[in-house]
Amino acid sequence: MLELRNCVRLTSMALRSIAVTMLIAASCVPAGNACADVRATVTATDPAGEAIELARDQALYVRIDYATDTAVSIWARPYFKGKEVSAKTNASIHHDGKGQALGWFSLDRPGEVDEVRILAGDGTRTGTHQVASLPLKVVATNGTAAAGARADWVETLSREEERVRRQDYEKRMNEPSSAGESLFMSGFMLAVLALLAGGFAWPAWAMWKWGGGWRVASAIPLVLMGVVVLRIVFDTSRDPTSHNLWPFEILIWGSVSLLAMLVLKIVRRFARVEP
């Protein structure tokens, strides 16, 4: 139940975060500028050098010295001839005041980069802005990266970001549930139970009432629901963490079962088959 409580709470927090982000973005639009005064400079890269060759999926790390008057996220993005290059890039914790941030990107196919841009803001189009740029020649090959130690500052900043993320997660999980979250969780669980019951009951009723090929067709969603539930029960009996998001599985497959039965009912109606 703790895992269920946590996944429902994370869903609720995600919805709130989206709403907050929209409000922040709306407040930034009239000014047409960055919401925060952010200054940043790239002070080191790993691998180092003015011309760098990367293997497939090998990360290029950048150390960013920053100063900001408002909490922002900071990202490193690769560009070539003024256009952003498709790449995997870093997520970001919130940064405030002065300090150092870790950015990185990696390319999953051969390509070139001639500039690394540092972006800061809230992640929205209007609330995120370029705050620094580093001309840098990077060539990505199709080879495999050789195992090697990362720079000390990469390890230090990585550990610090992981500590902040873990601390933030634990803080949010330990917060007492608000009335809104409790109401959301109650409604969520009622929806799960309703879809679980309906996903079994309607096909079972149809198998009892219908005949011929319609009975066989109605058995398909019933068997599907049975397989989903038995798999959850069997897997969690071996590994309790294997289906931490099982309520969402019930929501999805229960909806599929009811939708399939609705389609069968409509087809039967058009085929003028007696109920």
Secondary structure, DSSP 4 states (H G I P E B T S, - for coil): -HHHHHHHHHHHHHHHHHHHHHHHHHHHTTT-S-SS-EEEEEEEEES-SSEEEEEET--EEEEEEEEEEEEEEEEEEEEETTEEPP-EE-----EEEEEEEEEEEE-SSSEEEEEEEEEEESSSTTTEEEEEEEEEEEEEEEEEPPP-PPPHHHHHHHHHHHHHHHHHHHHHHHSPPPHHHHHHHHHHHHHHHHHHHHHHHHHHHHHHH--HHHHHHHHHHHHHHHHHHHHHHHHHHH-TTTTTTHHHHHHHHHHHHHHHHHHHHHHHHHTT---
